[in-house]
Amino acid sequence: GEAERLRTELEKRGKELDETRGELKRSREDLTDAKRELEDMTVAREKLIDEFNRLSQELTNEREKNVALVLDMNEEKTKSRSLGEDVEALREELQRNAAAAFMERQRKGEGGKDRGAQNGESG
């Protein structure tokens, strides 16, 4: 009677205790897994932050280079424009000099023919 009931109750409580121990073990394993996952996520987050900072610095550097290149390009355009104006001025001067030289040759040629004709020479 009473001893059998107590034994049955004891077995029942033992099974419940075993189940509770199993649940506790699984909960601890889940907690360990969650901690490990959290650590992995923290490491990944830190890596992403480092990568973001590196890329931000790279972007800043590239923007600075871009500004410098634009300034250089504008300076080169100004130089090129100035050189173009110089070339045009030289071209005009060359044309004036060529025209003046032609006129001088013409003048000397006319004078030379006249002198040659006066001396009995043919032109």
PyRosetta script that sets phi, psi and omega in degrees:
from pyrosetta import init, pose_from_sequence

init()
pose = pose_from_sequence("GEAERLRTELEKRGKELDETRGELKRSREDLTDAKRELEDMTVAREKLIDEFNRLSQELTNEREKNVALVLDMNEEKTKSRSLGEDVEALREELQRNAAAAFMERQRKGEGGKDRGAQNGESG")
pose.set_psi(1, -92.1)
pose.set_omega(1, -171.8)
pose.set_phi(2, -65.6)
pose.set_psi(2, -40.7)
pose.set_omega(2, -179.7)
pose.set_phi(3, -64.9)
pose.set_psi(3, -40.8)
pose.set_omega(3, 179.3)
pose.set_phi(4, -64.6)
pose.set_psi(4, -43.2)
pose.set_omega(4, 179.7)
pose.set_phi(5, -62.8)
pose.set_psi(5, -41.5)
pose.set_omega(5, 179.7)
pose.set_phi(6, -66.3)
pose.set_psi(6, -39.4)
pose.set_omega(6, 178.5)
pose.set_phi(7, -64.7)
pose.set_psi(7, -44.0)
pose.set_omega(7, 178.8)
pose.set_phi(8, -61.7)
pose.set_psi(8, -44.5)
pose.set_omega(8, 178.4)
pose.set_phi(9, -62.5)
pose.set_psi(9, -41.1)
pose.set_omega(9, 179.5)
pose.set_phi(10, -64.4)
pose.set_psi(10, -43.6)
pose.set_omega(10, 178.1)
pose.set_phi(11, -62.6)
pose.set_psi(11, -42.8)
pose.set_omega(11, 179.1)
pose.set_phi(12, -60.6)
pose.set_psi(12, -45.9)
pose.set_omega(12, 179.9)
pose.set_phi(13, -66.1)
pose.set_psi(13, -35.8)
pose.set_omega(13, 178.0)
pose.set_phi(14, -63.6)
pose.set_psi(14, -43.8)
pose.set_omega(14, 177.8)
pose.set_phi(15, -62.9)
pose.set_psi(15, -42.4)
pose.set_omega(15, 178.9)
pose.set_phi(16, -62.4)
pose.set_psi(16, -40.0)
pose.set_omega(16, 178.9)
pose.set_phi(17, -64.4)
pose.set_psi(17, -42.6)
pose.set_omega(17, 177.8)
pose.set_phi(18, -61.6)
pose.set_psi(18, -43.2)
pose.set_omega(18, 178.8)
pose.set_phi(19, -62.8)
pose.set_psi(19, -42.2)
pose.set_omega(19, 179.5)
pose.set_phi(20, -64.6)
pose.set_psi(20, -40.5)
pose.set_omega(20, 177.4)
pose.set_phi(21, -62.9)
pose.set_psi(21, -41.5)
pose.set_omega(21, 178.1)
pose.set_phi(22, -62.0)
pose.set_psi(22, -44.1)
pose.set_omega(22, 178.1)
pose.set_phi(23, -63.4)
pose.set_psi(23, -40.8)
pose.set_omega(23, 178.8)
pose.set_phi(24, -63.0)
pose.set_psi(24, -42.7)
pose.set_omega(24, 178.8)
pose.set_phi(25, -62.5)
pose.set_psi(25, -46.1)
pose.set_omega(25, 179.0)
pose.set_phi(26, -63.1)
pose.set_psi(26, -39.3)
pose.set_omega(26, 179.0)
pose.set_phi(27, -63.8)
pose.set_psi(27, -41.0)
pose.set_omega(27, 178.0)
pose.set_phi(28, -64.4)
pose.set_psi(28, -41.5)
pose.set_omega(28, 177.8)
pose.set_phi(29, -63.2)
pose.set_psi(29, -43.0)
pose.set_omega(29, 177.7)
pose.set_phi(30, -61.2)
pose.set_psi(30, -41.2)
pose.set_omega(30, 179.3)
pose.set_phi(31, -64.2)
pose.set_psi(31, -43.0)
pose.set_omega(31, 177.9)
pose.set_phi(32, -61.2)
pose.set_psi(32, -45.1)
pose.set_omega(32, 178.3)
pose.set_phi(33, -61.7)
pose.set_psi(33, -42.4)
pose.set_omega(33, -179.8)
pose.set_phi(34, -64.2)
pose.set_psi(34, -40.7)
pose.set_omega(34, 178.2)
pose.set_phi(35, -63.2)
pose.set_psi(35, -44.3)
pose.set_omega(35, 179.8)
pose.set_phi(36, -61.9)
pose.set_psi(36, -44.3)
pose.set_omega(36, 179.6)
pose.set_phi(37, -63.1)
pose.set_psi(37, -40.9)
pose.set_omega(37, 178.2)
pose.set_phi(38, -63.3)
pose.set_psi(38, -41.9)
pose.set_omega(38, 177.3)
pose.set_phi(39, -62.2)
pose.set_psi(39, -44.0)
pose.set_omega(39, 178.5)
pose.set_phi(40, -61.5)
pose.set_psi(40, -42.4)
pose.set_omega(40, 179.4)
pose.set_phi(41, -65.1)
pose.set_psi(41, -37.5)
pose.set_omega(41, 178.7)
pose.set_phi(42, -64.8)
pose.set_psi(42, -44.2)
pose.set_omega(42, 178.0)
pose.set_phi(43, -62.3)
pose.set_psi(43, -45.1)
pose.set_omega(43, 179.9)
pose.set_phi(44, -61.9)
pose.set_psi(44, -41.1)
pose.set_omega(44, 179.3)
pose.set_phi(45, -62.6)
pose.set_psi(45, -44.1)
pose.set_omega(45, 179.1)
pose.set_phi(46, -62.9)
pose.set_psi(46, -39.9)
pose.set_omega(46, 177.7)
pose.set_phi(47, -63.5)
pose.set_psi(47, -42.1)
pose.set_omega(47, 178.9)
pose.set_phi(48, -63.9)
pose.set_psi(48, -40.1)
pose.set_omega(48, 178.3)
pose.set_phi(49, -63.7)
pose.set_psi(49, -44.6)
pose.set_omega(49, 178.1)
pose.set_phi(50, -60.6)
pose.set_psi(50, -44.4)
pose.set_omega(50, 179.8)
pose.set_phi(51, -63.5)
pose.set_psi(51, -42.8)
pose.set_omega(51, 178.4)
pose.set_phi(52, -60.2)
pose.set_psi(52, -46.0)
pose.set_omega(52, 179.8)
pose.set_phi(53, -63.5)
pose.set_psi(53, -40.7)
pose.set_omega(53, 178.8)
pose.set_phi(54, -62.9)
pose.set_psi(54, -46.0)
pose.set_omega(54, -179.5)
pose.set_phi(55, -66.9)
pose.set_psi(55, -35.7)
pose.set_omega(55, 177.2)
pose.set_phi(56, -63.0)
pose.set_psi(56, -42.7)
pose.set_omega(56, 178.7)
pose.set_phi(57, -65.4)
pose.set_psi(57, -41.0)
pose.set_omega(57, 178.1)
pose.set_phi(58, -60.5)
pose.set_psi(58, -43.8)
pose.set_omega(58, 179.1)
pose.set_phi(59, -61.7)
pose.set_psi(59, -44.0)
pose.set_omega(59, 178.2)
pose.set_phi(60, -60.1)
pose.set_psi(60, -44.9)
pose.set_omega(60, 178.9)
pose.set_phi(61, -61.3)
pose.set_psi(61, -44.0)
pose.set_omega(61, -179.5)
pose.set_phi(62, -65.2)
pose.set_psi(62, -38.0)
pose.set_omega(62, 177.5)
pose.set_phi(63, -64.1)
pose.set_psi(63, -41.5)
pose.set_omega(63, 178.3)
pose.set_phi(64, -63.2)
pose.set_psi(64, -42.4)
pose.set_omega(64, 177.2)
pose.set_phi(65, -61.3)
pose.set_psi(65, -42.5)
pose.set_omega(65, -179.1)
pose.set_phi(66, -60.4)
pose.set_psi(66, -45.1)
pose.set_omega(66, 178.6)
pose.set_phi(67, -60.3)
pose.set_psi(67, -45.3)
pose.set_omega(67, 179.9)
pose.set_phi(68, -61.9)
pose.set_psi(68, -41.5)
pose.set_omega(68, 179.9)
pose.set_phi(69, -66.3)
pose.set_psi(69, -39.1)
pose.set_omega(69, 178.0)
pose.set_phi(70, -63.6)
pose.set_psi(70, -43.1)
pose.set_omega(70, 177.9)
pose.set_phi(71, -62.1)
pose.set_psi(71, -44.4)
pose.set_omega(71, 177.8)
pose.set_phi(72, -60.7)
pose.set_psi(72, -43.6)
pose.set_omega(72, -178.8)
pose.set_phi(73, -62.5)
pose.set_psi(73, -43.4)
pose.set_omega(73, 178.9)
pose.set_phi(74, -63.3)
pose.set_psi(74, -39.2)
pose.set_omega(74, 177.7)
pose.set_phi(75, -63.9)
pose.set_psi(75, -42.7)
pose.set_omega(75, 179.2)
pose.set_phi(76, -65.9)
pose.set_psi(76, -37.5)
pose.set_omega(76, 176.9)
pose.set_phi(77, -62.0)
pose.set_psi(77, -42.8)
pose.set_omega(77, 179.3)
pose.set_phi(78, -62.7)
pose.set_psi(78, -45.2)
pose.set_omega(78, 178.2)
pose.set_phi(79, -61.3)
pose.set_psi(79, -43.9)
pose.set_omega(79, -178.6)
pose.set_phi(80, -62.5)
pose.set_psi(80, -43.6)
pose.set_omega(80, 178.7)
pose.set_phi(81, -61.6)
pose.set_psi(81, -44.1)
pose.set_omega(81, -179.9)
pose.set_phi(82, -63.3)
pose.set_psi(82, -43.9)
pose.set_omega(82, 178.4)
pose.set_phi(83, -63.9)
pose.set_psi(83, -38.3)
pose.set_omega(83, 177.3)
pose.set_phi(84, -61.3)
pose.set_psi(84, -41.7)
pose.set_omega(84, 177.6)
pose.set_phi(85, -65.3)
pose.set_psi(85, -40.9)
pose.set_omega(85, 177.7)
pose.set_phi(86, -61.9)
pose.set_psi(86, -43.9)
pose.set_omega(86, 179.7)
pose.set_phi(87, -62.3)
pose.set_psi(87, -43.5)
pose.set_omega(87, 179.8)
pose.set_phi(88, -63.1)
pose.set_psi(88, -41.8)
pose.set_omega(88, 178.3)
pose.set_phi(89, -63.3)
pose.set_psi(89, -42.2)
pose.set_omega(89, 177.9)
pose.set_phi(90, -64.7)
pose.set_psi(90, -39.4)
pose.set_omega(90, 178.3)
pose.set_phi(91, -61.1)
pose.set_psi(91, -45.7)
pose.set_omega(91, 179.3)
pose.set_phi(92, -63.6)
pose.set_psi(92, -42.1)
pose.set_omega(92, 178.9)
pose.set_phi(93, -63.7)
pose.set_psi(93, -40.8)
pose.set_omega(93, 178.2)
pose.set_phi(94, -61.4)
pose.set_psi(94, -42.5)
pose.set_omega(94, 179.1)
pose.set_phi(95, -64.7)
pose.set_psi(95, -41.9)
pose.set_omega(95, 177.9)
pose.set_phi(96, -62.4)
pose.set_psi(96, -44.8)
pose.set_omega(96, -180.0)
pose.set_phi(97, -64.4)
pose.set_psi(97, -40.3)
pose.set_omega(97, 179.1)
pose.set_phi(98, -64.1)
pose.set_psi(98, -41.8)
pose.set_omega(98, 179.1)
pose.set_phi(99, -65.3)
pose.set_psi(99, -42.5)
pose.set_omega(99, 179.4)
pose.set_phi(100, -64.3)
pose.set_psi(100, -41.4)
pose.set_omega(100, 179.4)
pose.set_phi(101, -64.5)
pose.set_psi(101, -40.6)
pose.set_omega(101, 178.6)
pose.set_phi(102, -62.3)
pose.set_psi(102, -46.0)
pose.set_omega(102, 179.7)
pose.set_phi(103, -61.9)
pose.set_psi(103, -40.2)
pose.set_omega(103, 179.5)
pose.set_phi(104, -64.7)
pose.set_psi(104, -42.8)
pose.set_omega(104, 177.8)
pose.set_phi(105, -63.1)
pose.set_psi(105, -42.4)
pose.set_omega(105, 179.1)
pose.set_phi(106, -60.8)
pose.set_psi(106, -47.0)
pose.set_omega(106, -178.7)
pose.set_phi(107, -61.6)
pose.set_psi(107, -46.4)
pose.set_omega(107, 179.8)
pose.set_phi(108, -67.3)
pose.set_psi(108, -37.3)
pose.set_omega(108, 179.5)
pose.set_phi(109, -64.2)
pose.set_psi(109, -43.3)
pose.set_omega(109, 178.0)
pose.set_phi(110, -63.5)
pose.set_psi(110, -45.2)
pose.set_omega(110, 179.8)
pose.set_phi(111, -64.7)
pose.set_psi(111, -39.7)
pose.set_omega(111, -179.4)
pose.set_phi(112, -66.5)
pose.set_psi(112, -39.6)
pose.set_omega(112, 178.3)
pose.set_phi(113, -64.8)
pose.set_psi(113, -41.3)
pose.set_omega(113, -180.0)
pose.set_phi(114, -63.2)
pose.set_psi(114, -46.0)
pose.set_omega(114, -179.8)
pose.set_phi(115, -63.7)
pose.set_psi(115, -41.7)
pose.set_omega(115, 179.6)
pose.set_phi(116, -64.9)
pose.set_psi(116, -39.5)
pose.set_omega(116, 179.3)
pose.set_phi(117, -66.5)
pose.set_psi(117, -35.8)
pose.set_omega(117, 179.6)
pose.set_phi(118, -68.1)
pose.set_psi(118, -30.9)
pose.set_omega(118, -178.8)
pose.set_phi(119, -89.0)
pose.set_psi(119, 3.0)
pose.set_omega(119, 178.3)
pose.set_phi(120, 86.5)
pose.set_psi(120, 12.5)
pose.set_omega(120, 179.8)
pose.set_phi(121, -94.7)
pose.set_psi(121, 150.8)
pose.set_omega(121, 176.0)
pose.set_phi(122, -95.1)
pose.set_psi(122, 150.8)
pose.set_omega(122, -174.1)
pose.set_phi(123, -83.4)
pose.dump_pdb("model.pdb")
